[in-house]
Amino acid sequence: MTGPLAVVADPRFELEPLVGQARSVARDQPVLAFVADPAATGSVVLPDADRVVAVGGDGMPGADAAALAAALEELCRQEQPELLAFPSSVEWREVAAPLGVRLDGSVISEVIDLRRSEDGTLLADRLLYSGLVVATVAMLGRPAVITVTAQEALHAVPAEVAAGGAAPAEPGARVLLSRARRASDAGGAGDAGVELSAARRVVAVGRGLREREDLSLVEELCRTLGAELGASRPLVEDARWLPVTRQVGLSGHTVKPELYIAVGISGQIQHLVGMRDSRFVVAINTDPKAPIFEAADVGIVGDLYDVLPRLASVLAAGAGGS
Amino acid sequence: MQVVVCVKHVPDTTELRVDPETGAPMLQYAPTRINDYDRHALEEGARLREQHGAGVTVLCAGPPEAVRTMKEAVAAGADEAFLVSGPWAADLDPRASAYVLAAGVRHLGECDLVLCGDLSEDGYYGLVPGMLAAHLGVPYVAGATRLEVAGDAATVTRVAADVEETYWLRLPAVVSVSRLINEPRVVTTLQVVRVAGSRVKTAAAAEVGVDESRLAPEQLGSRIIGVRSAATPRRRELLTGDADAAVRQLIGYLTGAGLLT
């Protein structure tokens, strides 16, 4: 009585990580793709599922999370999956959370790896304490509802909804009034297509930078190295010197470059979690006790205002650029 | 209007370290405080109290030492605080938290709006507010960046990735807030010390109607069976000479690692 393994396909996210995790624990079990977007059924993003089941809705969980949760609940009662995996996002957590309660199985979010114990129990790895440790969670209930950390598929564009429309009268209701792509509140048109997660080299800057104008120092190094510019949370959320598309860390993006240079970043755990898979990490900071140095391969204890111009000029003079 | 703000008492994750032998987090050495995300929920509650005359109660499912966080929360702009405590509070299970918080909300009586932070610094599940809403049978919006209340409804704007959405919600409802929603006020030690003890109440889970047998791992559906450090091994070469020398040494390392081709 094993039942299938189910993944929820959302065209805005790469499906492969979810299907890959499901297949890695499948014991002669089919993988079903529950598709919320009817237009995506049969599209090329779903080559790996054994069967595709349309759930209905307008393709976005946000519009009707309650109805979507109810439809998924019904599907789970019919198909009896052992696993139901969602992509990790604000909207899918709104669906997975109540679904987990109603189905009364296990519910675990932000899963980074899935496997089985010797006795066949599903085990999920996830980070705790803002990325300090990896915890292994045994999922004792059925179905095991999980959200899996998945990359956004940047080609997907959400359907816009105009403001206006009557609000319903009944209690328990939630109505989408408007939806729009958000204009970036900092950074120019060049930031529109920033794909930090795919960058081969990243230079990230933090609070060691004194003035917004000094970003030019870092940008020059980026140009010389052919690197993308990244930033720690304080520069994005507090100072708002850079847009969220450039944020690296727990509440920003995860990057996996060959080379990561952290400039004036102290190295709090919430930041490290976003760059710990970098192949080679360089840190530049005036404080020799800054935690970033423990997460770096090479560290320069020095002032970025001295180091960056010298680094850029030596690289430009030599064969450093790409 | 009655608002309940749910807060969590957590270890300060910026100060927490891992035991190098076992990979386990050294919780006994880290200071504890209010979950940073919940400070924003508290600030939103304080704003509703100041601008709309709403009654605000802080609710926490946590260990006994969370009383300190309760006082700080009242000082940040609430009428009173209610702590539901028990041994289960030491675990990080979101289903347990949601179940106990739901019992707490029902126990508090009339409630139009429940506010929470989107996430907790220690668990980072982001599931508790949604599960709480399911237990209470009310609508829910996550990631709120703006909240307006009028009569028996709320208008909530939220940002998910690059997309901004605005929702209309019939109250009662649960709203979890993003850190972008506001700037929490600073609370001074003096303000905290001045909070009368009578404004903070504590109760055991059974007193608010919790069936503690439902907090066993088999009932909750999951159990943490191991932890290990998340750190990746690094070389940790430290260059402390003058800038010119350090830069040349760095270039040497990068060239040697084939990173400059």
Interface residues (C-beta under 8 A of the other chain):
Chain A: R12 G62 A65 A66 S89 V90 E91 R93 E94 A96 A97 P98 G100 V101 R102 D104 G105 S106 V107 I108 S109 E110 L123 L127 L128 Y129 S130 G131 L132 V133 V134 A135 T136 V137 A138 M139 L140 G141 A144 E152 P158 V161 A163 A167 P168 E170 P171 G172 A173 R174 V175 L176 L177 S178 R179 A180 R181 R182 E237 T245 L250 S251 E258 L259 Q268 I269 Q270 L272 V273 R276 D277 R279 F280 V281 V282 P288 F293 E294 A295 A296 D297 V298 G299 I300 V301 G302 D303 D306 V307 R310 L311 V314 L315 G318 A319 G320 S322
Chain B: P11 T13 T14 L16 R17 V18 G23 A24 P25 L92 P94 R95 A98 D118 E121 D122 G123 Y124 Y125 G126 L127 V128 P129 G130 M131 A133 A134 H135 G137 V138 P139 Y140 V141 A142 G143 A153 T155 R158 V159 A160 A161 D162 V163 E164 E165 T166 Y167 W168 L169 R170 A173 R179 L180 P217 E218 L220 G221 S222 R223 I224 I225 G226 V227 R228 S229 A230 A231 T232 R234 R235 R236 E237 L238 L239 T240 A243 D244 A246 V247 R248 Q249 L250 I251 Y253 L254 A257 L259 L260 T261
